[in-house]
């Protein structure tokens, strides 16, 4: 019988690359599993002097990509574009173009106005003109949605709070996208509730395309007749469709766990897991709270106990801060409470320094690591490292640590690959949006057994007997 080596499986339904998500949405629509609610959509785009011409071109690419994923038509989604600076210009009316090709061509011809930033005036114009029936908007009805997507990179020179409230009261759902040095309070004053779903921020126009998927899916309502077929489930192995819902099951030889989603194949051997978390200023406080929720979702899936999984947590920015070492907490409740109390550092991004700390300290006996126990490092970052990571990343893998790298937003995929263990395709993951991290956690599974469950369980028991015998020989 061929010996089975303990392996770690990182199962990720959102497998990092945004292209896979876009393909899933497209496939769902092509299969008739996705329908679009009739919508009047108006983009309100800032072309003030702070937006460079090259950046404005990137905004237009973003608009074109969102439009490409929409169901455009007179009875489906109608699209308009309002361009503003110190003045407002109605570039595309809701009645002008009824095809994607015509819309996209019109978007490519828009030129920046390059003056001030009168965002309140632009919202007023959109409410009174762009969403009027004279410009192609449909009569107010519960069957037709009214949506405005505002893209801005600065502080407005007029008041937006009151006019945005009137627009929302008129039934317009407002999404606010901020870029660079935008005033976040202004975005929150403009956007509809819940703010977590309607406010987005990107560091620069060069990465605004990463929001494309969110807005494509915002206009695609999944039919609930077959959630298994669309992939909108969190079953680890087998999904069984039921009317309007689903239930999970496991393959032969596996047992469904108490959470109703995961499958157990064998005994879990002891594991030391250390999270290395980016707390740099680019993460932003609201996103840091999402990161902490993500950590706790993964902890929920671990078998935390004195003899099984131990968890440590290290936060880094310009410095490295060990939050708690391995073995300090041996139950999920205490672990999760400790994660919630983690304070945001909010400085630079010294990922190399953090990796060196992980290698030299986190898995040491002095920090609670257990000899002979598999070591797993889970590195999270949202940006490019400000120091060299290569040597420390290499050392971690040479020491036998199983390294996973998860990147969000402006994370650099080449750096994620350098951190991740081989094969890198199974050990690094990327998503554009912090809100998608919860989907990552749902699919994350850390097990030590692979292959036939009976053989696997026997192997674990055999390993334990060998360890006990070695300990007895050592004593003698």
Secondary structure, DSSP 8 states (H G I E B T S, - for coil): ------------TT-S-HHHHHHHHHHHHHTT-EE---EEEEEEEE--TTS-HHHHHHHHHHHHHHHHTS-BSTTSEEEEEEEESSSEEEEE-TTT--SHHHHHHHHHT-----S---HHHHHHHIIIIITSGGGT---S-TTSEEEEEEEE-S--SS--HHHHHHHHHTTEEEEEEEETT--HHHHHHHS-SSHHHHEEEESSGGGGGGGHHHHHHHT-EE-GGGHHHHT----SSEEEEETTEEEEE--TT-EE-TTSS-EE-S----EEEEEEEE-BTTT-HHHHHHHHHHHHHHHHTS-BSSSSEEEEEEEESSSEEEEE-TTS--SHHHHHHHHHT-----B---HHHHHHHIIIIITSGGGT--TT-EEEEEEEESS--SS--HHHHHHHHHTT-EEEEEEETT--HHHHHHHS-SSGGGTEEEES-GGGHHHHHHH----S--S-HHHHHHHHHHHHHHHHHHHHHHH-
